Amino acid sequence: MLAAIEFPSWIKPEIFPFIPWLPLRWYGLMYLVAFAVTYLLFKRQIKQAKLGYSEDDVANFFLAGILGLIVGARLFGTLLYDPTGRYWREPWLIFWPFADGRFTGFRGMSFHGGFVGLVVAAWIYCKRKRIDFLQWADMIAVAVPLGYTFGRLGNFINGELWGKASALPWAMVFPNAQRFDMNLPWVRDIAEKAGFALTQATVNLPRHPSQLYEGLFEGVVLWLVLWFVVRPRSPFKGFATGAYIFGYGFVRFFIEYFREPDADIGYVIKLGDPAASIHIFSTPWNFSMGQILCFLMMAGAAVFLVVVRSTQKRHELQATAADGERQRLEQAKKKLKRKK
């Protein structure tokens, strides 16, 4: 009996697969849904807090953030994750959405790059409009994960970013995944456990549906924690932002153990088995590029929280001292008036 799930054949990347000249894809639509969900949650917080910002303020902020996200995601996805150096030699291709005479969109988008681009764009916008950056960053941080869920659903519909090979009951066979040589011992072992025939030369093994893992834990679960636990109990401004950065990095770091690294990059740090295959989990001491970036996110979040809290405490002490000095001056003036 086959102990694996076949990728549903009725799921197609195109919204209208029967109209080949209409290049509308679910992946792009999922991005639009993600932006819309985040926008609505952000607007709800603006309204609840009665901050008095206009619709244009919020819309322009989101437009700047989305542009920054796309630019950052594309720069990281091409310059950092492409080992051929093609985009360094031909940088005009980074934002060129055509290949072989047809529209392909932007293939190669990095979450970490999108995050950096979003932060930079949001900070510049808030600086120019004299908006409290940390206040708005907190409101974005608690809203983003739910929107992010739809982005990972888009990856799943595309049948891409699959995980490592596995014989678990919920492992899934992705039609476009790499086939493996049945002569490899680990391939035969997983194939036998999954109920595959051992007579064929190559086999498309079942894999972890890591897109769904990410959508669930980096999306829904993280959002529930941030929205219902962190948001109403945030001890200081910027805490929710730091909690999101650390929480995402922490969850993604462990999910990366089940997600297949880019074949051209593989494991960047090999403290376990240097010869370990990137297609199966065999050691927790080999780390991918995604894990390195997630570790940097966690470290950066910890430093960010310490700096923000210490800065706010210093400002609070200065404000308290200023209030005390003002009160002493007022009391001195009253005493002078009484003497007169």
N, C-alpha and C positions, 0 to 999 in steps of 0.2 A: 504494500500500500504506500502511495506517495505521501510522505510526511512533509509536504510543503504546499504553499499557496501559489497558484499561477496568477501572474499579473492580469487583471481583467482585460480581456480582448476588446471590450466595448469602449474602454477609455482611450481617447485619442487626444493628442496635444492640440489639435485644431478645434476651434469651436464649431466650425462648419466644414468637416472633412470632405464633404461631398461637393464643395466649391473650391477647387484647388487654387484658383486665382485670388481668393480672399484670404490673406495671411493673418487671420485673427486667431490668437492662441489663448488657451486657458491661463497660461503662465502670466501673460501680460494683464489679463483680466484680474487675476489673483492679486497682482501688485496694486491695481486700482482699488480693489476691495480693501486691501491692507491699509492704503493711505486713507480711504474713506472712514474705516473703523477708528483709526487713530485720531483722525480729525474730529469725529463726532465725540469721542471720549474727552478729547482736549477741550472742545467747546463746552461740554457739560461742566467741566471743572471751572472754566472761566466764569460761567453763569452762576454756579453754586457759590463761588467765592466773591461774586459781585465786584469783579475787578474793573469793570467799566470799559474794557477794550472793545473796539468796533469789529465788525465782521471783516473789514478790510485789513485790520491789524493782524488778525488770526490767519486769514487767507494768504496774505503776503508772507507771513512767517513760514507757513507751510510750503509755499512755493519755493522760498529760498532754501528751506530744509531739504525738499525733494531734489532740487537741482544739485545741492551739495552732496546728497546721498548718492545720486547717480554718478556724478563725476568721481567721487571717492571710490565707489564700488568698482567702477570701470578701471580706474588707474591701478588699484591694488590687484584686480583680477587679471590685468594684462601685464603690468610691469613686474609684479611680485610673484605671480603664480605661473607665468609662462617661462619655462626654462630655455626656450630657443633663442630668446633675445630679439625676436622679430619686431616686437613693438618698441623696443629701444632703438632699433635701426630705422623703423618706419613709423614714427609716432602718429602720423596722420591717420593710421588705421585704427587707433584706439577708439575713436568715436565715429568710425565709418561703418554703418549698419548693413553693408552690402558685401556679398562674396560670390564669385563666379556668376556675376550678372543678375543675381536675385537678392531680394531683401531677406536678411537673416536675423536682424535685430542685434542686440549686444550679447554675444555669447562669452561668458566669462565675467561674472560679477562677484565681488567679494563682500561678505557681510562686514568684516572688520574695516575694510576700506570705506564702505558705505557709512559705517558708524563714525569714523573720523571725519568724513566729508560733511555729515549731518551736524556734528558738534561745531565744526569750524564755521559753517554757513549760519547756524543758529546764533552763535556768539557774535558774529559780525552784524547780523540783523539787529539783535538786541542792543548791541553797542551803538549802532547808528540811530535807533529809535528810542534810546534811553529806557529800555525795558529791563526789568530785573531778570537777568539771565538764569540764575539759579532757581528762581520761582517757576519760570516757564520750563526749564529743563526738568524739574521734578514732575511737572504735569505731563510732559511728553514721556518721561521714563515709565510712569505707571500705566500708560496707554499703549505704548509701542508693542509689547509682547503679544497682545491679542491680535493686532494687525499682522505681526510677523507670522502667526500661525498660518494665515492664508498664503503667504509666500512659499512656505514649505509644502503646502498642499499643491501649489503650482509645480514645484519640483517633482512631486510624486506623480502628478498627472503627466508630466513630461517623461516619466520613466527614467530619471537621471539622479545623480548623487546617491546611488544605492550604497548599501553597506557592505561589510565583509561577508564572505561565505559562511553559512551556518546551516546546521541540521535541526534547528529549533522548529517546533510545530508552526509558528507564525512567520517563519522565514519565507521569502517570496522570490519567485523566479521572474526576473525582469527580462523582457525579450531582447533588449539591445545590450545586455551585459556581456562582458568578455567570456568566451568559452575557454575551458581549461583542458589540458592534456590529461587523459584518464590514467596515464602511466605514473603521474605524480602520486606518492603515497597519501598525502593529505587530501587530495582530490578524491581518490578512491574511498577513503574513509568517510568523508562527508556524503559522497554519492550513495554509498551503501546504507548509511544511517537514514538518508532521506528517501530511500526506496527507489533509486534510479537504477536502470539497467547498466551493468558494468561491461557490456560488450562493445559499446560505442567508443570511438577514438577520442572524441572531445565531448564535453558536457557543459551545459549552462547551469551552474549550481544555484540553489536558493541562497538568498542573501538577507541580511538584516534590512528591514524597511526603515533605514535611518532617517529618511525624510519625515516619516510619521513620528519617530522618536523625538526629533527636534521640534516638530509642530506641537506635540503634546507637552513636552517638558520645558523647552525654551519659550514656548508660546503660552498655552493655556495654564499650566501649573504656575509658571513664573508670574503670569498676569494675575492670577488669583491671589498669590502671596502679596504682590506689590499693591494691588488695588484694595484688597480687604484687610490687610494686616499693616503694611508699611504706610500707605497713604494716610489713614486716620491717626496714626501714632508717630508720625515722623518727628523726631526730637529736635531737629534743626534744619534750616533751609539747605538743600543740597544732599540731604541724607537719602532721599528716594533715588536720586540720580546715581549716587555711589552704590546703593543697594542693587539697582538694576545692572550696572556695569559688572559688579562682582558676581551677582547671581547668574547672569548670562554666561560669563566666562567660566564659572564653576560647573554649571550644568553641561555646557558645550564641551568642556574639557573631557568629561567622562564619556559623553556620547561619541566623541571622536574615536574612542577605542573600538567602536562598532561601525564606524563610517570608513569607507575605503579612501585612503589618501590619493591625491593626484598621482597617476602612474609615472609621470615625468619627474616628479619630485620625490615621492616615496617618504620614508622616514627621514627627518632632518637630523634628529638626535637618536643615536642607537646605543643605548646603555645596556640593553638586554642582549638579544641575539642579533648580531649585525646582518646575518643572512636570512632573517625571518621574512617570510612573504608578506606583502602588504595586503594580500587578499584574505587573510585569516587573522584572528586575534590569537597571539601566542605568548606575548610578554607585555607587562605593563610598563616596561622601561624603554620602549621605543616610542618616540614622540613625533607627531606630524607637524607640519607648518601651522595647521589650525590650532593645535594644542599649545604651541609656543605663543601664538598671538593671544589665546585665551588666558594663558598664564600672565602675560603682560597686562591684559585687561584687569585681572584680579589684583595684581600688584599695584597698578595705576589707580584702581578704585580705592584700595586701602590708603595709599598716599593722599589721594584726593579728599577722602573723608577726614583724615587727620588734619590736613592743611585748612580745609574749609571750617571745621569745628574750632580749631585754635584761632583762626582769623576772626570768626564771629564772637568767640569769647573775649578776645582782645578789644573788639569794637564795643561789646557790651560793658566791659570794665571801663573803657574810656567814656562811654555815655553815662554810666553811673557816677563816675568821678566828676564829669561835667555838670550833671544834675546836682550833685552835692555841693560843688563850688557855687553854682547859681543860687542854691538855697541859702548858703552862708552869706553871700553878698546881699540877698534880699533881707535877711535877718539883720545884717549890719546897718542897712539903710533904714530899717524900721527903728532901730535903737537910736540912730542919729536924729530921726524925726521927733522921737519922744523927748530927747534932751533939749531940742530946740523949743 
